[in-house]
């Protein structure tokens, strides 16, 4: 286990600057795995991905492979995909339904709750004092908790509760689920995976960086005749917000409320989705349904790896100091098939194999990575809008949507975790 860091983070992180080496130092990356990815709450998956007894799906906590499985009693567990015998991965399928897992190397067999059921040719272990089956099961992620169907795991035996970790950002997940007439989202559309040669922290910062969309994504906004670019323009009333604990948001609701048009956030109107509108009115009443459909879904980064981007869900997985995988899927809202179909289509157009949006971002990630790997990394300046930050009604830092309030919040939290 990593001991207290010898790094002086005061020399690398100030209130508005970070040193380029934070994105490229291999030893620091290993320390991040121990102090952030293997100690805090990390988003793993959604309950809807394993809805039935014995369903399983392969997930991860950082680079660590994890089996998210619902056992025969309906309990969700997170198991490390590692045989305690010789370390082989016991599960090689991405998803399925199985009552047990058998290691392909030496045929050790485990229940889907993780207990060792038996090993091949057991006479070789007869009388051995250390061949206790109760002590040779699959390792479990010590803490598992869910919020509104979002499943998080923590490799630490003790620590803050999930609710404490989410803090004020939990409200954004509430807001997301309210977009469904049944109050639930489902993750059923399948995942795309995008590998980028960049440090994971560049991705985390970018997700709520409202300064870049008008420039980096100008081509797709113009081709699609989209009004999204205006949401991040100099005259926008949208806000950047720091919820603390590393969670950040681009709050676009002020812009949508100016127009007061239901479903404008989705680039459409009520006449195009009449069944959805009818169900929302029945579920929430016309007044509340209209408010929900005007505000739209959140644009929020739940630290360190869950990004809700209006119509999509991203999961960030660091695999090396300079390599990250993004897992992305279309959000699906329970009870809203007409909305969901359009969600899938728009997701393919923006982040699919021929999509423009994620390709734009990936190019920026890799260029910035090459920049900070120069011989003498320079400081990166994150001071935009620092002088005009205020507090919202809940006490969270806010500023103009193009300001770097989110990045400064992310780095404050990072520093606190790394110094702990």
C-alpha positions as CSV (number, residue, x, y, z in Angstrom):
1,X,0.0,0.0,0.0
2,X,1.2,3.5,-0.9
3,X,2.6,5.4,2.1
4,X,2.3,9.1,2.5
5,X,3.5,10.9,-0.6
6,X,6.9,12.6,-0.6
7,X,5.6,15.0,-3.3
8,X,5.1,18.6,-2.2
9,X,1.8,19.4,-3.9
10,X,2.0,23.0,-2.8
11,X,4.9,23.2,-5.4
12,X,2.7,21.7,-8.1
13,X,-0.8,23.1,-7.5
14,X,-1.8,26.7,-6.7
15,X,-5.2,28.3,-6.7
16,X,-5.1,28.9,-10.4
17,X,-2.1,27.0,-11.8
18,X,-1.1,23.3,-12.1
19,X,2.3,21.9,-13.2
20,X,2.4,20.0,-16.4
21,X,4.2,17.1,-14.8
22,X,0.9,16.2,-13.0
23,X,-0.3,14.7,-16.2
24,X,2.8,12.8,-17.2
25,X,4.7,11.5,-14.1
26,X,4.5,7.7,-13.9
27,X,5.1,7.4,-10.2
28,X,2.4,10.0,-9.5
29,X,0.0,8.1,-11.6
30,X,0.6,5.0,-9.5
31,X,0.0,7.1,-6.4
32,X,-3.3,8.4,-7.8
33,X,-4.5,4.8,-8.3
34,X,-3.9,4.1,-4.6
35,X,-5.2,7.4,-3.2
36,X,-8.1,8.2,-5.5
37,X,-9.2,5.2,-7.6
38,X,-8.7,2.6,-4.9
39,X,-9.7,4.7,-1.9
40,X,-12.7,6.9,-2.9
41,X,-16.1,6.0,-4.3
42,X,-15.9,5.2,-8.0
43,X,-18.9,4.7,-10.4
44,X,-19.0,1.1,-11.6
45,X,-22.3,0.5,-13.4
46,X,-26.0,0.8,-13.3
47,X,-28.5,-1.6,-11.7
48,X,-30.3,-2.0,-15.0
49,X,-27.3,-3.6,-16.6
50,X,-27.8,-6.7,-14.4
51,X,-31.6,-6.7,-13.8
52,X,-32.1,-10.4,-13.2
53,X,-30.7,-13.0,-10.7
54,X,-27.4,-14.3,-11.9
55,X,-26.9,-11.5,-14.5
56,X,-23.3,-10.2,-14.7
57,X,-21.4,-7.5,-16.6
58,X,-17.7,-6.8,-16.8
59,X,-16.8,-3.4,-15.3
60,X,-13.7,-1.7,-13.8
61,X,-12.4,0.4,-11.0
62,X,-9.5,2.3,-12.6
63,X,-7.5,-0.4,-14.5
64,X,-8.8,-3.1,-12.1
65,X,-11.3,-5.5,-13.8
66,X,-14.5,-6.0,-11.8
67,X,-17.4,-8.3,-12.2
68,X,-20.7,-6.6,-11.3
69,X,-23.1,-9.5,-10.6
70,X,-26.5,-10.0,-9.2
71,X,-26.5,-13.2,-7.2
72,X,-29.4,-15.7,-6.9
73,X,-30.8,-13.7,-4.0
74,X,-30.9,-10.5,-6.1
75,X,-28.1,-8.8,-4.3
76,X,-25.6,-6.8,-6.4
77,X,-21.9,-7.6,-5.7
78,X,-18.7,-6.3,-7.1
79,X,-16.1,-9.1,-7.4
80,X,-12.5,-8.8,-8.5
81,X,-11.9,-10.8,-11.7
82,X,-8.9,-12.6,-10.3
83,X,-8.6,-16.2,-9.3
84,X,-6.8,-16.4,-5.8
85,X,-4.9,-19.5,-7.1
86,X,-2.7,-18.1,-9.8
87,X,-4.3,-14.8,-10.6
88,X,-6.0,-15.8,-13.9
89,X,-9.2,-13.9,-14.9
90,X,-12.2,-16.2,-14.1
91,X,-14.6,-14.3,-16.3
92,X,-13.9,-13.7,-20.0
93,X,-17.3,-12.7,-21.3
94,X,-18.4,-9.1,-21.2
95,X,-21.9,-10.0,-19.9
96,X,-24.2,-12.9,-19.4
97,X,-26.1,-15.0,-16.8
98,X,-24.2,-17.4,-14.7
99,X,-24.6,-19.1,-11.3
100,X,-20.9,-19.7,-11.1
101,X,-17.5,-18.8,-12.6
102,X,-14.9,-21.3,-13.4
103,X,-11.3,-20.3,-13.8
104,X,-10.1,-21.6,-17.3
105,X,-6.5,-22.2,-16.0
106,X,-7.0,-24.9,-13.2
107,X,-10.8,-25.1,-13.0
108,X,-11.3,-23.6,-9.6
109,X,-15.0,-22.8,-9.4
110,X,-16.7,-20.0,-7.6
111,X,-20.3,-19.1,-6.9
112,X,-21.5,-15.7,-8.3
113,X,-21.3,-14.4,-4.7
114,X,-17.6,-15.1,-4.8
115,X,-17.3,-18.2,-2.6
116,X,-15.0,-21.0,-3.7
117,X,-17.2,-24.0,-4.4
118,X,-14.4,-26.4,-5.3
119,X,-11.0,-27.0,-6.9
120,X,-10.1,-29.7,-9.4
121,X,-8.5,-32.9,-8.1
122,X,-9.2,-32.0,-4.5
123,X,-7.1,-34.8,-3.0
124,X,-4.0,-32.7,-3.7
125,X,-5.3,-30.2,-1.0
126,X,-6.4,-32.8,1.5
127,X,-5.2,-31.9,5.0
128,X,-3.4,-28.7,3.8
129,X,-3.8,-26.1,6.6
130,X,-4.1,-23.2,4.1
131,X,-6.5,-24.8,1.6
132,X,-9.5,-23.4,3.5
133,X,-12.2,-22.8,0.9
134,X,-13.8,-20.1,3.0
135,X,-10.6,-18.0,2.7
136,X,-10.0,-18.6,-1.0
137,X,-13.0,-17.0,-2.6
138,X,-12.9,-14.1,-5.2
139,X,-12.0,-10.9,-3.5
140,X,-15.0,-8.5,-3.1
141,X,-15.0,-4.8,-3.4
142,X,-15.4,-3.9,0.3
143,X,-18.0,-1.3,0.0
144,X,-20.9,-1.2,-2.6
145,X,-23.7,1.4,-2.6
146,X,-26.1,2.8,-5.2
147,X,-28.0,6.0,-5.7
148,X,-31.0,6.2,-8.0
149,X,-29.7,3.0,-9.7
150,X,-26.1,4.2,-10.1
151,X,-23.8,1.7,-8.5
152,X,-20.5,2.8,-6.9
153,X,-17.7,0.8,-5.3
154,X,-14.9,1.7,-2.9
155,X,-11.9,-0.5,-2.4
156,X,-11.5,1.1,1.1
157,X,-13.0,-0.7,4.0
158,X,-13.9,2.6,5.7
159,X,-14.6,6.1,4.6
160,X,-17.3,8.7,3.8
161,X,-20.7,7.3,2.8
162,X,-21.8,7.5,-0.8
163,X,-24.2,10.3,0.1
164,X,-21.4,12.2,1.7
165,X,-19.3,11.7,-1.4
166,X,-22.0,12.9,-3.8
167,X,-23.0,15.9,-1.7
168,X,-24.9,18.5,-3.6
169,X,-24.2,16.7,-6.9
170,X,-26.7,14.0,-6.0
171,X,-29.4,16.5,-7.1
172,X,-28.2,16.3,-10.6
173,X,-28.9,12.5,-10.7
174,X,-32.3,13.2,-9.3
175,X,-32.9,15.7,-12.0
176,X,-31.7,13.2,-14.6
177,X,-34.1,10.5,-13.4
178,X,-37.0,13.0,-13.4
179,X,-36.7,13.1,-17.2
180,X,-38.3,9.7,-17.2
181,X,-42.1,9.5,-16.7
182,X,-41.3,6.5,-14.4
183,X,-38.4,8.3,-12.6
184,X,-35.7,5.9,-13.7
185,X,-33.0,5.6,-16.3
186,X,-31.9,2.4,-17.9
187,X,-28.5,1.5,-19.4
188,X,-29.5,-0.9,-22.2
189,X,-28.2,0.6,-25.4
190,X,-24.7,-1.0,-25.3
191,X,-21.3,0.8,-24.9
192,X,-18.8,2.2,-27.4
193,X,-15.2,2.4,-26.2
194,X,-12.8,5.1,-27.2
195,X,-9.1,4.9,-26.4
196,X,-7.1,8.1,-26.2
197,X,-3.4,8.7,-25.6
198,X,-4.0,11.1,-22.8
199,X,-3.9,11.4,-19.0
200,X,-7.3,10.8,-17.4
201,X,-7.3,14.2,-15.7
202,X,-7.5,16.0,-19.0
203,X,-10.7,14.2,-19.7
204,X,-12.2,14.9,-16.3
205,X,-11.5,18.7,-16.7
206,X,-12.7,18.8,-20.2
207,X,-16.1,17.4,-19.4
208,X,-17.3,20.6,-17.7
209,X,-14.9,23.0,-19.5
210,X,-17.4,25.5,-21.1
211,X,-14.6,27.5,-22.7
212,X,-13.9,25.1,-25.6
213,X,-17.2,24.0,-27.2
214,X,-17.7,27.1,-29.3
215,X,-14.3,26.5,-30.9
216,X,-13.4,22.8,-30.8
217,X,-16.9,21.7,-31.8
218,X,-17.7,24.5,-34.2
219,X,-17.8,22.2,-37.3
220,X,-20.4,19.8,-35.9
221,X,-22.5,22.7,-34.5
222,X,-22.5,24.3,-37.9
223,X,-23.2,21.2,-39.9
224,X,-26.1,20.2,-37.6
225,X,-27.4,23.8,-37.5
226,X,-27.3,23.5,-33.7
227,X,-27.8,26.2,-31.2
228,X,-25.5,24.4,-28.7
229,X,-22.6,26.7,-29.5
230,X,-24.6,29.7,-28.2
231,X,-25.0,28.0,-24.8
232,X,-21.2,28.4,-24.4
233,X,-20.9,31.9,-25.9
234,X,-19.8,35.1,-24.2
235,X,-23.4,36.3,-23.8
236,X,-24.7,33.0,-22.4
237,X,-26.4,33.0,-19.0
238,X,-25.4,29.4,-18.3
239,X,-23.3,28.7,-15.2
240,X,-20.2,26.8,-14.3
241,X,-20.6,25.2,-10.8
242,X,-18.2,23.5,-8.3
243,X,-20.1,21.2,-6.0
244,X,-17.1,20.3,-4.0
245,X,-15.6,16.8,-3.7
246,X,-14.4,17.2,-7.3
247,X,-18.0,17.2,-8.8
248,X,-18.7,19.9,-11.3
249,X,-21.4,21.1,-13.7
250,X,-22.2,23.3,-16.7
251,X,-25.7,24.4,-15.7
252,X,-27.5,25.2,-18.9
253,X,-30.9,25.7,-17.4
254,X,-30.8,29.5,-17.3
255,X,-30.4,29.6,-21.1
256,X,-33.3,27.1,-21.6
257,X,-35.5,29.0,-19.2
258,X,-35.0,32.2,-21.2
259,X,-36.8,30.5,-24.1
260,X,-39.3,28.6,-22.0
261,X,-39.8,25.9,-24.7
262,X,-40.2,22.3,-23.6
263,X,-37.7,19.9,-25.2
264,X,-35.6,22.7,-26.7
265,X,-32.7,21.2,-24.8
266,X,-33.1,18.1,-27.0
267,X,-33.3,20.1,-30.2
268,X,-37.0,19.4,-30.7
269,X,-40.5,20.3,-29.5
270,X,-43.6,18.8,-27.9
271,X,-45.2,18.0,-31.3
272,X,-42.5,15.6,-32.2
273,X,-42.8,13.5,-29.1
274,X,-46.5,13.5,-28.2
275,X,-46.5,10.1,-26.4
276,X,-43.6,11.2,-24.2
277,X,-45.2,14.5,-23.3
278,X,-48.5,12.8,-22.5
279,X,-46.7,10.4,-20.1
280,X,-44.8,13.2,-18.4
281,X,-47.9,15.2,-17.9
282,X,-49.6,12.2,-16.4
283,X,-46.7,11.4,-14.1
284,X,-45.8,14.8,-12.8
285,X,-48.8,17.1,-13.6
286,X,-48.6,19.6,-16.5
287,X,-46.9,22.4,-14.5
288,X,-44.0,20.2,-13.1
289,X,-43.7,18.2,-16.4
290,X,-43.3,21.4,-18.3
291,X,-40.5,22.6,-15.9
292,X,-38.7,19.3,-16.3
293,X,-39.0,19.4,-20.1
294,X,-37.8,23.0,-20.3
295,X,-34.7,22.5,-18.0
296,X,-33.5,19.3,-19.7
297,X,-31.0,16.8,-18.4
298,X,-27.8,17.8,-16.6
299,X,-24.3,18.2,-17.9
300,X,-22.3,17.0,-14.8
301,X,-19.0,15.3,-14.0
302,X,-19.2,13.1,-10.9
303,X,-15.6,12.7,-9.7
304,X,-13.6,10.8,-10.6
305,X,-15.2,9.0,-13.6
306,X,-18.9,9.4,-14.3
307,X,-19.9,12.1,-16.8
308,X,-23.6,12.7,-17.7
309,X,-23.6,14.7,-21.0
310,X,-27.3,15.5,-21.5
311,X,-28.1,12.5,-23.8
312,X,-25.1,10.2,-23.0
313,X,-23.3,8.6,-20.1
314,X,-19.5,8.4,-20.1
315,X,-17.3,6.3,-17.9
316,X,-13.6,7.3,-17.7
317,X,-11.1,4.5,-17.2
318,X,-7.4,5.3,-16.7
319,X,-5.2,2.5,-18.0
320,X,-1.8,4.2,-18.0
321,X,-0.4,7.6,-17.2
322,X,-0.9,8.7,-20.8
323,X,-3.8,6.4,-21.9
324,X,-7.5,6.5,-21.0
325,X,-10.5,4.6,-22.2
326,X,-13.9,6.3,-22.4
327,X,-16.9,4.0,-22.3
328,X,-20.0,5.8,-23.7
329,X,-23.7,4.8,-24.1
330,X,-26.9,6.5,-24.9
331,X,-29.1,7.3,-21.9
332,X,-32.4,5.5,-21.9
333,X,-35.4,6.7,-19.9
334,X,-37.8,4.1,-18.6
335,X,-41.2,4.5,-20.1
336,X,-40.1,6.7,-23.0
337,X,-39.5,4.6,-26.1
338,X,-40.0,7.5,-28.5
339,X,-37.4,9.7,-26.7
340,X,-35.0,6.8,-26.3
341,X,-34.9,6.0,-30.1
342,X,-33.9,9.6,-30.8
343,X,-31.3,9.4,-27.9
344,X,-29.7,6.4,-29.6
345,X,-29.6,8.1,-33.0
346,X,-28.1,11.3,-31.7
347,X,-25.5,9.4,-29.7
348,X,-24.4,7.5,-32.7
349,X,-24.1,10.8,-34.6
350,X,-22.1,12.5,-32.0
351,X,-19.8,9.9,-30.5
352,X,-20.3,6.8,-32.8
353,X,-17.5,5.5,-35.0
354,X,-18.3,8.3,-37.6
355,X,-19.3,10.9,-35.0
356,X,-17.6,14.3,-34.8
357,X,-18.0,15.3,-31.2
358,X,-15.7,12.9,-29.4
359,X,-13.2,12.9,-32.3
360,X,-12.8,16.7,-31.7
361,X,-12.2,16.2,-28.0
362,X,-9.8,13.3,-28.4
363,X,-7.7,15.3,-30.7
364,X,-7.4,18.0,-28.1
365,X,-6.7,15.4,-25.3
366,X,-3.7,14.0,-27.3
367,X,-2.3,17.4,-28.3
368,X,-2.4,18.6,-24.7
369,X,-0.7,15.4,-23.6
370,X,2.1,15.8,-26.0
371,X,2.4,19.4,-24.8
372,X,2.9,18.5,-21.2
373,X,5.4,15.8,-22.0
374,X,7.9,18.3,-23.1
375,X,11.3,18.3,-21.4
376,X,10.5,21.1,-18.9
377,X,6.7,21.2,-18.5
378,X,5.4,24.6,-18.0
379,X,2.7,25.7,-15.6
380,X,-0.9,25.6,-16.9
381,X,-3.0,28.7,-16.1
382,X,-6.6,28.0,-14.9
383,X,-7.5,31.5,-13.8
384,X,-10.3,32.3,-16.1
385,X,-13.2,33.9,-14.2
386,X,-11.5,33.5,-10.8
387,X,-12.1,37.2,-10.1
388,X,-15.9,36.9,-10.8
389,X,-16.7,33.7,-8.9
390,X,-19.7,34.0,-6.6
391,X,-21.8,31.6,-4.5
392,X,-25.2,30.3,-5.5
393,X,-28.2,29.9,-3.1
394,X,-26.7,26.6,-1.9
395,X,-23.3,28.0,-1.2
396,X,-21.6,26.3,-4.2
397,X,-19.0,28.3,-6.3
398,X,-20.5,29.5,-9.6
399,X,-19.4,31.7,-12.5
400,X,-19.9,32.2,-16.2
401,X,-20.1,28.9,-18.1
402,X,-16.9,29.7,-19.9
403,X,-15.0,30.2,-16.7
404,X,-12.6,27.7,-15.2
405,X,-14.4,27.3,-11.9
406,X,-14.8,23.6,-12.4
407,X,-11.1,22.9,-13.1
408,X,-10.1,24.8,-10.0
409,X,-12.6,22.8,-8.0
410,X,-11.3,19.6,-9.4
411,X,-7.7,20.4,-8.5
412,X,-8.6,21.5,-5.0
413,X,-10.2,18.2,-4.4
414,X,-7.4,16.3,-6.1
415,X,-4.8,18.0,-3.8
416,X,-6.8,17.2,-0.7
417,X,-7.0,13.5,-1.7
418,X,-3.3,13.2,-2.6
419,X,-2.2,14.9,0.6
420,X,-4.5,12.8,2.9
